[in-house]
Amino acid sequence: MTTPALHLGLENIAIAESKLSHVEGEKGELIYCGYLAEDLAKDHTFEDIAYLLWEGHLPSEAEAQAFRAALVAERELPGYIKDIIRKLPADLGDMAVLRTALSALPFTEPSWPPMIPQARILLAKAPTILGYWRCVRQGLPEREPRPDLGHAANYLYLLHGKTPDPSYARILDVYWMLSADHDMNASTFTARVVTSTQADMISAVCAAIGALWGPLHGGAPSHVDDMLDAIGTKENAEPWIRDRLSQGERLMGFGHRVYRTYDPRGAALKKVIQQFAKGNHLFELGLYVEEVAVRLLAEYKPDRELYPNLDFWAAAVLRTLQIPRELYTPTFCLSRIGGWTAQIMEQSAHNRLIRPTCIYVGPEPKRI
């Protein structure tokens, strides 16, 4: 028997053909169904991106209205889900709450194959779960979803209990659009593996949440937050960054495993931020830190091209929106549910059980 080739981490191993999203690392492009994500972020909404990923084309005005109405109709939580959330320990993490509540949702459709109505339930109810949990945790009266608000604005309302500034809702909307899907990352691969067993969509999404929970996949914006906190002011930016680089330390939010140029998601989010930067300390500091960091990275690491990634700008966005740090990864997760569910449906349409092998390196069998 021929020993299979070893590919630690499955790097450069393709496990599927996909029409959903593609990363062109050398060009710095993220493509959704044939469109550049940064172009879509200019004039569209997160709901439009979910529709594109699920249906394969951008919605007409009538289709967009019908799609949003269908999402709104699914936002409310069944009473027993609220009961489950109320009984969870107060110190339970937000990702654990989201996973637990989603896993208990009822599906009226058959569990296989996964379909758009199931995806719509998960996408619509996930923000309500997090908003309801925050109310329970803080001892506040529960808030019901607002049918008059878009997906991003409704989430901010559920968290803060007031109608959000439209510009803030727009910033979150763009962040979610740019985060919805990203080729075959760890959590997407996890969702596809579970789907390949013909498990239901909820099981696949909950597995993906588990993968995103790991610090090597999610959570990077909070580390950028720590860095910006430590820098504090524009005057401190250059000496702080020089000190870290001279010690061989990384700058959080700079560089990417795939992109070899400016992360297009970060570039698109930066353009939106620049519209609202004046008078906003975090945005102004972020813009200045980026300028200094790119210059010093070129000085200390001339053989590498290191630029801000999505996480760098996400930190300033999430903090400006007054989203608690512990909700950074769950908030990112809300957007990625749109991509995961699209990947799940695509996997099921051309399904084959994903069943890799491993190379045994243990001892030879002993005679007993």
C-alpha positions in Angstrom: 0.0 0.0 0.0 1.4 3.4 -1.0 1.9 5.8 1.8 -0.2 9.0 1.2 1.5 12.4 0.9 1.5 14.4 4.1 -0.1 17.8 4.0 -0.1 19.3 7.4 -2.9 21.8 7.8 -4.2 20.7 4.3 -2.4 23.7 2.8 -2.8 24.0 -1.0 -5.2 21.1 -1.0 -8.5 21.8 -2.8 -11.5 19.9 -1.4 -14.3 21.5 -3.6 -15.2 23.6 -6.5 -17.1 26.7 -5.5 -18.9 29.6 -7.2 -19.3 31.5 -4.0 -16.2 33.4 -3.0 -12.5 33.5 -4.0 -9.4 35.2 -2.6 -6.8 36.5 -5.1 -4.0 37.0 -2.6 -1.5 38.4 -5.0 -3.9 40.9 -6.5 -5.6 41.7 -3.2 -9.1 40.8 -4.4 -12.1 39.1 -2.7 -14.7 37.9 -5.2 -18.3 37.1 -4.4 -20.0 35.2 -7.2 -18.1 37.2 -9.8 -18.2 40.6 -8.1 -15.5 42.3 -6.2 -16.6 42.6 -2.6 -15.2 46.1 -2.3 -17.4 47.2 -5.2 -20.5 45.6 -3.7 -19.9 47.4 -0.4 -20.3 50.8 -2.1 -24.0 50.6 -3.0 -25.4 47.4 -1.5 -26.4 46.0 1.9 -25.6 42.9 3.8 -29.0 41.4 2.9 -28.1 41.8 -0.8 -24.8 39.9 -0.2 -26.7 37.1 1.6 -29.1 36.9 -1.3 -26.2 36.9 -3.8 -24.5 34.0 -2.0 -27.7 32.0 -1.6 -29.3 32.6 -5.0 -26.2 33.2 -7.2 -27.2 36.7 -8.5 -27.9 40.1 -7.1 -31.6 40.8 -6.3 -33.8 43.1 -8.2 -35.5 45.8 -6.2 -38.6 43.6 -5.8 -36.5 40.6 -4.9 -34.6 42.6 -2.3 -37.7 43.9 -0.7 -39.2 40.4 -0.5 -36.0 38.9 0.8 -35.8 41.5 3.6 -39.4 41.0 4.5 -38.8 37.3 4.8 -35.8 37.9 7.1 -37.8 40.2 9.3 -40.6 37.7 9.6 -38.1 35.2 11.1 -36.4 37.4 13.6 -38.5 36.7 16.7 -37.5 33.8 19.0 -39.9 31.0 20.1 -40.8 31.2 23.8 -38.9 28.0 24.7 -35.7 29.4 23.2 -36.1 32.5 25.5 -36.6 30.1 28.4 -33.4 28.2 27.5 -31.4 31.5 27.3 -32.8 32.7 30.7 -31.7 29.5 32.4 -28.1 29.6 31.0 -25.3 30.5 33.5 -24.7 34.3 33.7 -20.9 33.7 33.1 -21.4 31.6 30.0 -19.6 33.1 26.9 -21.6 34.7 24.1 -20.4 32.3 21.5 -21.6 29.4 23.8 -25.0 31.0 24.1 -25.3 31.6 20.4 -24.3 28.0 19.6 -26.6 26.6 22.3 -29.7 28.6 21.3 -29.2 28.0 17.5 -28.9 24.2 18.1 -32.3 24.2 19.7 -34.2 26.0 16.9 -37.0 24.0 15.2 -36.8 23.4 11.5 -40.2 22.7 9.8 -38.4 21.6 6.6 -36.8 18.2 6.1 -33.2 18.2 7.5 -31.7 17.2 4.2 -30.9 18.7 1.8 -30.3 22.1 3.4 -32.4 24.8 1.9 -32.7 28.6 1.9 -35.7 28.7 4.3 -33.4 27.1 6.9 -30.6 29.5 6.2 -33.0 32.4 6.6 -34.1 31.2 10.0 -30.5 31.0 11.3 -29.4 34.4 9.8 -32.5 36.2 11.1 -32.6 34.7 14.6 -28.9 34.8 15.5 -28.8 38.6 16.2 -32.0 38.3 18.3 -30.4 35.6 20.3 -27.3 37.7 21.2 -29.5 40.8 21.9 -31.9 38.9 24.1 -28.9 37.3 26.0 -27.4 40.7 26.7 -30.7 41.9 28.2 -30.9 38.8 30.3 -27.3 39.0 31.4 -27.7 42.7 32.4 -31.1 42.3 34.0 -32.8 44.5 31.5 -36.3 44.2 30.0 -36.2 42.1 26.9 -36.2 43.9 23.5 -38.1 42.6 20.5 -36.7 43.0 17.0 -37.7 46.1 15.1 -39.4 45.3 11.7 -38.7 48.8 10.5 -34.9 48.4 10.8 -32.4 46.7 8.5 -30.4 43.7 9.6 -27.4 45.8 10.9 -29.5 48.6 12.5 -31.8 46.0 14.2 -28.8 44.3 15.8 -27.5 47.6 17.2 -31.0 48.4 18.5 -31.1 45.0 20.3 -27.8 45.7 21.9 -28.3 49.3 23.0 -32.1 49.8 23.2 -32.2 52.8 21.0 -32.5 53.6 17.3 -28.9 53.7 15.9 -27.4 56.5 14.0 -27.9 55.6 10.3 -24.2 56.2 9.7 -23.2 53.8 12.4 -25.6 51.2 11.0 -24.0 51.7 7.6 -20.5 51.1 9.0 -21.6 47.8 10.5 -23.5 46.9 7.3 -20.3 47.3 5.3 -18.2 45.4 7.8 -20.7 42.5 7.6 -20.7 42.6 3.8 -16.9 42.3 3.7 -17.0 39.5 6.3 -19.7 37.3 4.9 -17.6 34.7 3.2 -13.9 34.1 2.6 -12.9 31.1 0.5 -12.1 27.9 2.3 -11.2 29.1 5.8 -11.2 26.9 8.9 -14.8 27.4 9.9 -16.1 27.1 6.4 -14.2 23.9 5.9 -15.7 22.6 9.2 -19.2 23.4 8.0 -18.6 21.6 4.7 -17.1 18.5 6.5 -20.2 18.2 8.7 -22.5 18.8 5.8 -20.8 16.1 3.8 -22.1 13.5 6.3 -25.6 14.7 5.4 -26.0 16.3 8.8 -28.6 19.1 9.1 -27.7 22.8 8.5 -27.9 23.7 12.2 -25.3 21.0 13.1 -23.0 22.3 10.4 -23.3 25.9 11.5 -22.8 25.1 15.2 -19.7 23.2 14.2 -18.5 26.2 12.3 -19.1 28.4 15.3 -16.9 26.1 17.3 -14.1 26.5 14.8 -14.5 30.3 14.7 -14.3 30.3 18.5 -10.6 29.3 18.4 -8.2 32.2 18.9 -6.3 31.3 15.7 -9.4 32.0 13.7 -11.6 34.5 15.4 -10.9 37.2 18.0 -8.2 39.2 16.2 -10.0 42.6 16.5 -9.8 42.5 20.3 -6.0 42.1 20.0 -5.9 45.2 17.8 -8.0 47.0 20.4 -5.3 46.2 23.0 -2.6 47.6 20.7 -4.5 50.9 20.1 -5.2 51.2 23.8 -1.5 50.8 24.5 -0.6 53.4 21.8 -3.2 55.8 23.1 -2.2 59.0 21.2 -0.7 59.9 17.8 2.4 61.2 19.6 3.1 57.8 21.1 2.5 55.9 17.8 6.0 55.9 16.3 8.0 55.2 19.5 5.6 52.4 20.5 5.7 50.8 17.1 9.5 51.1 16.8 9.9 49.5 20.2 7.8 46.5 19.2 9.4 46.0 15.8 12.9 46.4 17.2 12.1 43.5 19.6 10.9 41.4 16.7 7.2 41.5 17.8 4.2 41.4 15.5 1.9 44.4 15.0 -1.7 43.1 15.4 -3.9 43.8 12.5 -1.1 43.9 9.9 -0.4 41.2 7.3 -2.6 38.3 6.3 -2.0 34.6 5.6 -3.5 34.9 2.1 -3.2 38.5 0.9 0.2 39.7 -0.3 -1.0 43.3 -0.7 -3.6 45.5 1.0 -6.5 43.4 2.3 -9.3 44.6 0.0 -11.8 44.2 2.9 -9.7 46.5 5.0 -9.3 49.0 2.2 -13.1 49.1 1.6 -13.9 49.5 5.3 -11.3 52.2 5.6 -13.0 54.2 2.8 -16.2 54.1 4.8 -14.4 55.1 8.0 -12.8 58.1 6.4 -16.2 59.5 5.8 -16.9 59.6 9.5 -13.3 60.0 10.9 -13.4 63.7 11.7 -13.8 64.2 15.4 -13.7 60.4 16.1 -10.6 59.7 18.2 -10.5 56.0 17.4 -10.9 56.5 13.6 -8.3 59.3 13.6 -5.9 57.3 15.7 -6.4 54.3 13.5 -5.7 56.2 10.3 -2.5 57.7 11.8 -1.3 54.4 13.2 -1.8 52.8 9.8 0.3 55.4 8.2 3.2 55.1 10.7 3.0 51.3 10.9 3.2 50.8 7.1 6.2 53.1 6.9 8.0 51.4 9.8 7.2 47.9 8.6 8.8 48.7 5.3 11.8 49.9 7.2 12.2 47.0 9.6 10.9 44.2 7.2 11.7 45.3 3.7 11.4 41.8 2.3 7.8 41.6 3.3 4.7 43.6 2.2 2.6 44.1 5.3 -0.5 46.2 5.3 -3.6 46.5 7.5 -6.1 43.7 7.3 -9.8 43.7 8.0 -9.3 43.1 11.7 -7.3 46.4 12.1 -10.2 48.5 11.0 -12.8 46.2 12.5 -11.5 47.0 16.0 -12.1 50.7 15.6 -15.5 50.1 14.0 -16.7 47.7 16.7 -15.5 50.0 19.5 -17.0 53.1 18.0 -20.3 51.2 17.8 -20.0 50.5 21.5 -20.1 46.8 21.0 -18.5 45.1 24.1 -15.2 43.4 23.4 -16.5 40.0 24.3 -19.1 40.4 21.5 -16.4 41.1 18.8 -16.2 37.5 17.6 -19.9 36.8 17.9 -20.7 39.9 15.9 -18.3 38.7 13.2 -20.1 35.3 13.4 -23.4 36.9 12.6 -22.1 37.9 9.2 -20.3 34.7 8.5 -23.6 32.7 9.0 -24.6 34.1 5.6 -21.5 32.6 4.0 -21.5 29.3 6.0 -25.1 28.6 5.0 -24.3 29.3 1.3 -21.3 26.9 1.5 -23.4 24.3 3.2 -26.0 24.4 0.4 -23.3 24.3 -2.3 -21.7 21.3 -0.6 -25.0 19.4 -0.4 -25.7 20.1 -4.1 -22.6 18.1 -5.2 -22.0 16.1 -2.1 -19.2 13.7 -1.4 -18.2 12.6 2.1 -15.1 14.5 3.1 -12.9 11.7 4.6 -9.2 12.4 4.6 -6.6 10.0 6.0 -3.6 10.2 8.2 -0.2 8.6 8.3 0.3 6.1 11.2 3.6 6.7 13.0 2.9 4.6 16.1 4.8 1.4 17.1 4.5 -1.8 15.1 2.0 -4.3 16.5 3.4 -6.5 19.4 2.7 -10.2 19.6 0.9 -11.0 22.9 
